[in-house]
Each structure stands twice: as C-alpha cells, then as structure tokens.
C-alpha cells in the first residue's frame, strides 16, 4: 500500500511511534503533498492497508483516488486533518474507510462498493467490516481533539441481503466511540447487517454536533440502528428514508435524488452538489472522466 506519515495532531500523544514510523505533532495545516488520479490494487496484506494517512495535515491534497480489490482496509486515517474528495474503494475486503484518533476533516464524493463477504465464522475481513467507520478513542470517548467530520455525497453498496441467504456480516456506515459530525446526502444499500448506525454520543450532541440527514437506506437487513433509528429516523425531523433511489442497485452506483442540503453552505472546499448520492447521473459521472476508474468486474469505465 501507500503510507504517508505527517506532523498534524492526533489525540494519542504529541508524537506517535507505530510499526517503526513516527507521526503526529502540532502542524495542523502541514502539507504532505498531492495525491491525484491514483489507483492502488491488490494491497492490504500482512495487517497493513491500501492507503494509510497518519497525522496528515489539512494542506495535503487528496482527490480522485481508487482502491481496487484490497484485502484489508482501503483508507485508514489516524488523526490529522486531511480532506478527501472523489475517492472510492471497489471490492474492498475489510473496511472501506476507517477514521479515528482525532481525524478532523471534510469528505465529498465517496463510493464504496464490494461484492465480498465479511463473516464471523470463519473469521475474515475484520469480522463485521464496515464500508465507513468513524471513531474517536476506544479507551475514552471524549479524548481531545475528537474525531469530527463533514461528509456529503456518499454511495455505499454492500455484497447483498436476501432472505434465506447467508451473505455475511458486512455493514454500511457506523459512527461510534465519541466521533461526531455532519453526514449528509448518502445512499446506503445491499448490506447484510445494519446500514446506518450512530451510537456512543451524549443525547445533547444528537441533532447539534451530530447531524444525520438526507439519507436513503434501503434493501439492507437493518436500514437504521441505535441512535440513527431512535433519534434521527423516528423523530421525523430529518430526511431519512427507506425508499429506493431509482437506478441504484447492487451493481450500479450512478444515480441520485434532489436534496435540501448543499455542502457549499459549510465550506467553499465543497463542490456544488445539492443531491443525495455520490454520482448525480450519467451526464455528471466523475468516475467516467478519463480512464482511471475500475468497475466491480475489473473493466475500465
């Protein structure tokens, strides 16, 4: 895989030594360079991941990155403030993206699609692998700086859920252990476990520091779970739906629905995209621009 270690803060100490590499510090806006139009294939072996961004600062540019057919986690973030735009993992074995230890960043136009099982027996792919996971700190959920995000325009497609069929334990997005932020304009479908789950936050943070809105989760074993269900879905105050998005299925991530949320209202870093999903339509498909993106079957789009 590709490993980048920067000098931006984490919540695990001033400087971290892990697997023989040092990262962390106080340079919040440090730049570790530019990554653009890169595809990483068949990575993630021996406990490592396809892309590791540890303590990487907000000055780093990361866009148009695809991870294809990796064995472990596709995008692994620990601390730092790097932002990620136009990223995908297709056929990821373990997690699609796992961010923790005080990562504070933006994300837009994320696609995670896999046809590979995550199972408990036999144990493989980190057991209950998620396409997207946000955590803060396992030992103390309120460790500062806390993992905080603004993520919009996401499409997550799992390996299928069908009655009477054992498709494993894979999940969609899970926000836990003190992580919080804004998660908007997302499609989550075809997961054999829960699709959208929020937990481990104080009730006062729900609807304030933590916003889950404009999400369609459908054709999953469980569409919404924990606070995603009890607070955000059942309150009726948020645009959370279990209705299909036309055109979206286990093989197709192109399609969207109009949304009241435009991420440009948060920051000029975001592109104008007032719609639910990562790819608006066939006429506005960033994955088909150039010859850099592989489909689930390995062909170039």
N, C-alpha and C positions, 0 to 999 in steps of 0.2 A: 504493500500500500504506500500511501504518501503521508509522511509525518511532518508536521510543522509545529515547532515549539516557540512561543513568543514570550514577551515580557509584560503582558497585561495581567491584571489582578485575577486571582481565584479566591475562594473562601476557605481554602485548605492550608493557608500559610503564605508567608511572603515569597518564598521560593520553594518549589516542589521538585523533588528528585524521584523519578519514576522510570523504571526499566533502563536506568543508566542515562536518562536525559533530564535536563533541567528546564523548567518553565515557570512562569509567573513573575510578579513584580508589581510595579506601580504605574507602568506606562499604558494607561487606558487606551489611548489613541495610536499606539505604535502600529507600524506597518510591517507586515511580513511579506509584502509583495503583492502580486496579482496572479490569480488563477482564473483562466477563462478558456472556454471551449476545450475541455479536457474530459476524456473518458478513461476510467480505470476499470479493468476487467479481471475477474478471477482472483481477487485479492482476499484478504481477511483470514489468513491461516495462522496457526500457532498462537492464537489468542490476541492477535492484532486485528486491525480494522482497515477498511479501504482508504479512508481519509481521517486522520487524527489531527484536530486543530486544538491544541492545548495552550491556554494562555495567549491566544492570538488576538491582537487588538483591532479596534474599530477602523483603523486606517487601512487594513488589508482588504483587497477587492476579491470577492469570490462570486463568480457567476457562470452560468452555462457549464455545469459540471454533471456528468453522469457516471454513476457506479453501476456496473453490469455484472450480474451473476457472481456476487461475492459470498463468501462463506460465513462471515461474521457480521459485525455492524458496518453499515455503509459510511455514515457520517458520525464521528464521535467528537463531541465538544466538551471540554472541561474548562470552565472559567472563560475569561476574555470577553470581548465584545464584538467579534467578527460578525458581519451580516452576510446572509446567503440569499441569492436571487437566481432563479432559473436553475434549480437543482433537481436531480432525480436519482432514484435507485430502482432498477428494474431487475427482478429475480433475486432480491436480497434474501439471504438465508436467515440471518439474525435480524436485529433491529434495523430499520431504515435510517433513523436519526435518533441519537441519544445525547441530550444536552444536560449538563449538571454542573455542580461546584461553582455556581455563581455566574454562569454564562448570562450575559445581558445583551441581547441583540435583536435585530429585525430579520424577518424572513418573508419572502414572497415568491410565488410560482414554484411550489414544491409538488413533485409527483413521486409517489412510492407505490409500486405495483409488483406483486410477486405471485407466482404460482407454486411456491414451495411451502411445504408444511412445517409448522413448528409443533412439536409433540412433547408430551411428558414421558411416555413410555413407547419406544425407547427415548431417553433424553437426548434432544438435539436442538440446535439453534437457540441456545439460551432459554430453553423451556418455553415460557409464554412470551414469545418475541412480539414486539410491537413495531408498527411502522414508524411511529413518532413517540418518543418519551421525553418528558421534561421532568427533571428532579432538581432539588436543591442540595440537601445534605442528609444522608441516611441517619447519622447519629443525632443531629439536632436540626429540625426542620427550619428553624429561624436563623441559622447561621448567615452572617452578612459577609459580603454582598450576596443577596439572594438571587437565585436564577429567575430572570424576568425577561419576558419576550413580547414582541408584537409580531404575529404571523398571520398572513392573509393569502387567500387564493391557493388552496391546497386540494389535491385529489389523492385519496388513499384507496387502493383496491387490493383486497386480500386474495387468498387462494380458494375462496368459495365456502358457502354454507348451504348445505342441502339436508333436509330431513332424512334421517336414516343413513347418512353418510358421515364417516369419521374423517374430518378434514384437519384435525389437529386443534391447536390452542392459540392460534395467532390472533392478535388484537390490532385495533386501529391506532388511536391516539390516547395516551394516558398522561395526565398532569397530576403530579404527586409529590409528597415529601417536601412541601413548602415552596415549590415552584409556582409561579403565577404570571399572569399577563393577559394579553388580548389574543384570542384565537377566533378568527372570523373567516367567512366566505370559504367554507370547506365542504367537500363531498367525501363521505366515508362509507364504503360498501364492500360486501362479499367477505366479511370476516367471520370465522367460525367461533369466535368468542366475542367479548364486548367491543363495540366500535368506538365509542366516545366515553371517556371516564375522567372525572375530576374528583380529587379526594385530598385529605390531609391539610385543608385550609381552615382557618377560623371563619365562622359564619359571617363576621363583619366584612371579610375580604371578598365574599361572593357577591358579584354584581358591582363591586367597586374596583379593587385592584385586579380581580379576576373576572374577565368578561368572556363568555362563550355565546356567540350569536351568529346568525345567518349560516346555519349548518344543516345539511341534509345527510342523515344516516339511515340507510335502508338495506334490506336484504342481508342483514347480519344476524347472528344468533341472538345477540342483545344489542339494540341500537344505542341506548344511553344507559349509563350506570352511575352509581353513587351520586355525587352532587350534580353531575351533568343531567341526571334524571330528576332527582328530588328537588333541586333548586331551579336549574335553568329551564328544563323542559316542562315540568309540572306547573311552574308559576304562570306560564302563558305570557310572560313579559318579554320573551326572546323569540327570535325567528328560528326555532329549531323544528325540524320536520322529519317525518319518517316516510315521506313520499319520494317516489323515484325521480331522478333527474333524466329527462329524455336523452337517449343516446349513450348514457353511461352504463357500462356493464363490466363483467369480469375481464373482457378483452379490450375494452375501449375507454380511454380517459379523456377523450375530446368531447366537450360539452359543458354547458353552464346554465345558470339561471340568474336573472337580474337580482341585485342586492341593494339595500338601502345604505350599505357601508362601503365607502370608498377609502382605501388605506391612505390616500394622499392627505386625508384630514389629520393624520397622525404625524406624518413627516414627508418632506419632499424627496426622501430617499425612495419612497414607494412610487411605482408607476400607476397611472390612472387605470383602475380595474374595479368598477362597481358591479362585480358579478361573483357568483358562488361557483368555485371550481378553479383549477389551475390553468386550464386551456379554454378560452372563451368559445371558440368554434373552429371549423376547418379553415375559415378565412383568416383567422388570427391564431395560428398554431406555432408557437415559438419552438416546439420540438422538431418541426419540419423545415426550419430555416437552416440551410446548409446540409451537410452530410455527416453530422456528428452524433446523432441520437439513434440508439438501437431499440427496436421493438422487442416485445416479450419473446418472440421466436428467433431473435438474433439478427433479423434483417435491418438494414438502414432505412430510416424513414425518408 
